[in-house]
Amino acid sequence: MWSLLSRRWQLTLVIFAGILMAWSIDALWALFFGEKMNALKSISLAVTIVGGVLTIVAELFWKWLWQRFPAIQVRTFPDLNGTWEGSLVSTLTDPTDGERTQPIQTTIIIRQGLFSTSVSLKTDESTSYSTRTFLEPFYDTRRFRIWYSYNNDPQAQFQKRSSPHEGVAFLDLDYDEDPHRLTGRYYTARKTTGDLNVQRTAPARL
């Protein structure tokens, strides 16, 4: 969810948190050595402690809150945590006969928190892991997209026709049509593309 904030807000919050932390450390130092703390240091220490506790609580319980109050999902971003299964259709052709590869059974696992999101994709031949992710909401149409870059590592026995590579992909969720279905596309450094179509088979765990 952190990525939903603009760069300006992210920078502002980081600077504000840094200042508070500096004042709080100064306050703890004064408290430890029995020195007198002024009001600003006392307030900074209190805000830092309360803010830290609230952040931990929010990270632990946000999924419960999202599930209990679905309206939050369409106003921020849906909970995509879980296992998604379906197919991958690649434009990659088989070098032995020039034929396009058949749809590949695919499993996608999404781990989403308030401050980070990761995506892993597994097939019988290879595994890929996200290196960066970006959440993009379209509130007017209640559609949501997750962009991610990834590294793909095929098994050794398949690397002759499918070499390790990097790529970028996106997955779209149409909340009104089906909040448990993702469709998308990927692009690789090998100049191939493919379509993804998966359904959530294991719900998000609290």
N, C-alpha and C positions, 0 to 999 in steps of 0.2 A: 504493500500500500504506500510505502514511502515514495516509490517512483511516481505516484499520482500527483505528488506535489511539484510545483514548478521549481526550476533551478533557483529562482530568487528566494522562494520560501525555504527550500532546503538549506541554502547558504545562510539565511537569516537565523534559522533554528540552530544550525551548527555553531554559529558565532555566539548566539545567546547562551547555548548550553555550555560552551567553552568558558565564557565569562563567569557563569554561575558556578561552574566547577572550580575555577581558580579562586573565587571568593570563598567557596565552601572549604577548600583545602586550607586556605588562610585561617578560616574560622576554626577548623579542627585543630590546627597547629596552636592557635591561641588557647583553645579549650584544654588541650593536652598539657600545656605548660602553665595553666592557671592565669593566663593573661586576660585582660578585659576585652570583650567583644562588643563592637558597636552594633547598632540596629541593622545596618546593611548586611554585615556578615552573618548575623543571626537569621535574618530573613532568607539570605542566599542558601545557608545550610539547610533550613527547613524546606525550602522549595526544592532543593536538589534531592533530599531524602524522599519527600512525598512524590516528586516526579519520577524518581527511580522505581519506587514501589508500584506506582500506577502503570509505568511502562511494562514492568514484569507481569503484572496482573493482566494487562491488555493483551500481551503476547500469548499468555497461557489460555485466556478465555474468549478471545475474539471469535473463534470458530463457533463456539456455543452460542454467542450473541448473534452471529450472522444466521445461524440455522433457526434460532428462535424467532427472529424478527427479519423475515426475508426482504422486507422493504429496504433494509440497509444495503443489501447486495446491489440493487439497481441504482442506488444513490451513490455508491462508492465503487465497489468491484466485487463480482461474485466469488464465492469460495470454490476454487478449482482443485482443491486437494483431492487426491484419490488416484485410483488406477483406471486408465482408459484403454479400451481394446478395440481394434478395428483393422483397417487395411491401409497400406501405403502403395501408391501406384507411381512408379518412377518412369521417367523418359529415357533412362539408361538402357542401352541396347547390349545384348549379349555379343561379345566380340567373335564368338565362334560361328554364329549363324546370322548375326545382324538383326535378330528378332528382339522386339521390345520385351522386357521382363514382365512376368505375370504379377498381379497384385500380391503383396507380401503381408502376411499377418503381423501385426504390430501391437506392441504394448507401450503405452506412455504413462509415466508416473510423474505426477506434479506434486511438489511440496511447496506450499505457499504459507508465508507468515506475514506479519505486519511490515516487516522490514526487508524481507528477501523472498525470492521465488526461484525455484530450480525445476528444470525439466529434464527427464531422461527418457530415451526411446530405445526399445530393445526389439530386435527381430531374431530369427534363427541364425542370421549370418553376422550381425554386428550390433554394437551398442554405441549410443551417442549421449553426451552429457552437455548441458548448457554451460556456457561460460559467462554470458550476460543475459539479463532478461529486462523487458520493458513492458509495462501495462498500459494499454491504450483504450479508454472507454469512449463509447459513442452514446451518450445519454439520451439523445433525442429519439433514437431508434431502438434503444435498449439492447444494443449489441456491444460485445466486449472482445478485445483482441489482446493476446499476449505474443510479443515478439521475443525471439531469443536467438543468439548465436550459439554454435555448438561445435564440438570436435567429435568426429566419428571414427571408431576403431573397429574395423572388420576382423573376424577371426582369421588366423594365419592361412587356413586352407582356402579362404575365399579372396585373399588379397591380390591374386593374379588378375582377377577381373573386377575387383572392387577395392581400390587402394584407400588407405587412411586419408581423410580430408576434413576440411572445415566447411561450415555452411551457416546459413541463416534461415529461420523458419517463422511462420506465424500460425496461430490457431485462433479461430473465431468461435464465439459462442453467441447464439441468438437466444436471449433469455425467454422470450415469449414463445418461440417455436419449440425449443427443447433445452432446458438448462443443464442437461446431462449429455449433450452431444457437442463435439468440437470438430470443425472442418478447417482445413488450412492448406498451406503449400510450403515447400522448402526449396531452397536454391543452394547449390554446392559450388565449391571452387573448381570442380571438374566441368562446370558449365552445363550441368544437368539440373532438372527440376523434378518435382513430384507433388502429388496431392495426398493429403491425409484426411482420413475420416474415421473418427473413433467415438465410442460410447463409454460413459462411465459405468464400470462394472463393480467397482468396490467404492462405497461411499466414503466421504471424508470422515476420518476418525477424530473424536473429541479428545 
